[in-house]
Amino acid sequence: MASKVTTQGQEAVVCDLCRNPVSFFCRRCGVSLCDSCVPDHLRISSKVGHDVVDFTKKGDGECSVFCKMCDLPICKHKMSECSVNIEEVLKSIAQENGLLQSFRRRKVLEVPSVSSVIDTGFPADEQYKNNRLLDMAVTNDQKVWVGGASTELKLFDLQGRLQRTVTITTHGMYICMYNKQLMYTDGSDNTVKKISDDDTVVTMFTTGDWIPNGIIGSAFGDLLVCLRKDDQSKVVRYSSTGTVLQEIQYVSQGQPLYQRAWYIAENVNGDIIVTDFKNRKVIVVDILGIFRYTYSGRNNDLDALSVATDSVGHVYVTDFKGNKIHMLDRDGRFLRYIIPEGGIKYPRPVCMIGDGEMIVGECLTGLAKRIKLLE
């Protein structure tokens, strides 16, 4: 729905993305656009495609509302044509509601318990404040990849038994799972790489003159990567072949969103959640790259490093100097601190294992702790 701004008693329709005067309208997405925002909007991957027309003609010709399941205009729609898809949508909604209700029914432990500890064995990096454990990624079969201050990536089971080791040419600072394979960013040559099944390192694509940092596999089948160059920073959505699908860099009128986008996660509603290295806070935009909220701690004292989300949209942020994890709802409202029994020292990477369970890495000790949140 188009936004409106009142000026001297008149209502002017403005772009939904940047608030400039509107010129075009995307019928498929229902988004009003100015001239400069059309290219950015067309880069966004959409299951129903885009149909950008002159704003004055947005109601001409075919229906402006499309069925997201079968791509037919609603005015030409026969309900029987997508009855199976409607059932699938209803099942999906019921499943998500079921997960949420299940989470609510289970009692949250006042003091979360530590069920196992993995010693990753990474050496201390004396050049970078004795960092050891830098990032983690959980596999579909409940194992965890870890990267640290060495040129090895290690795969452990949740009992701490080493399953696999792969040698790379850089520190494993930013890693993620994508299509069941381990991915990492390499800032030494500005590339995104993957580990093949035979442990060969394969370059997926280059990020040009931008240095890649945090990376995450999106539920939409693409990759989200944090990039930096000089004093600029942005998030880019790439296809698996390196095609740029979306760039997120500014709030509006050229104001930068990020000082240095660092670690990244995607929420169940499509929100893109980034921690910022320089100002140590969380910055969240929606799937279109439109600013939603920031979070800097209850007392503005968050030292944000890594971030993760669960199946019902909760957000978990590691607080390095605060020695705790902040738990938020999907709209950025603080819910509680997570401090497990025995405490946690300088937490950096965090991953969800399942509903109500996470694994958190202590950066300086190299220990990864499996933490149970729910009974």
Secondary structure as GFF3:
##gff-version 3
##sequence-region A 1 375
A	DSSP	beta_strand	3	7	.	.	.	ID=ss1
A	DSSP	beta_strand	10	14	.	.	.	ID=ss2
A	DSSP	beta_strand	24	26	.	.	.	ID=ss3
A	DSSP	beta_strand	31	33	.	.	.	ID=ss4
A	DSSP	three_ten_helix	35	37	.	.	.	ID=ss5
A	DSSP	alpha_helix	38	43	.	.	.	ID=ss6
A	DSSP	beta_strand	52	54	.	.	.	ID=ss7
A	DSSP	three_ten_helix	55	57	.	.	.	ID=ss8
A	DSSP	three_ten_helix	74	76	.	.	.	ID=ss9
A	DSSP	three_ten_helix	79	82	.	.	.	ID=ss10
A	DSSP	alpha_helix	83	105	.	.	.	ID=ss11
A	DSSP	beta_strand	108	119	.	.	.	ID=ss12
A	DSSP	three_ten_helix	126	128	.	.	.	ID=ss13
A	DSSP	beta_strand	133	138	.	.	.	ID=ss14
A	DSSP	beta_strand	143	148	.	.	.	ID=ss15
A	DSSP	beta_strand	152	157	.	.	.	ID=ss16
A	DSSP	beta_strand	162	167	.	.	.	ID=ss17
A	DSSP	beta_strand	175	178	.	.	.	ID=ss18
A	DSSP	beta_strand	181	186	.	.	.	ID=ss19
A	DSSP	beta_strand	191	195	.	.	.	ID=ss20
A	DSSP	beta_strand	201	206	.	.	.	ID=ss21
A	DSSP	beta_strand	211	217	.	.	.	ID=ss22
A	DSSP	beta_strand	223	229	.	.	.	ID=ss23
A	DSSP	beta_strand	232	238	.	.	.	ID=ss24
A	DSSP	beta_strand	244	248	.	.	.	ID=ss25
A	DSSP	beta_strand	261	266	.	.	.	ID=ss26
A	DSSP	beta_strand	272	276	.	.	.	ID=ss27
A	DSSP	beta_strand	282	285	.	.	.	ID=ss28
A	DSSP	beta_strand	291	295	.	.	.	ID=ss29
A	DSSP	beta_strand	304	309	.	.	.	ID=ss30
A	DSSP	beta_strand	315	319	.	.	.	ID=ss31
A	DSSP	beta_strand	324	328	.	.	.	ID=ss32
A	DSSP	beta_strand	334	338	.	.	.	ID=ss33
A	DSSP	beta_strand	347	354	.	.	.	ID=ss34
A	DSSP	beta_strand	357	362	.	.	.	ID=ss35
A	DSSP	beta_strand	367	374	.	.	.	ID=ss36
###
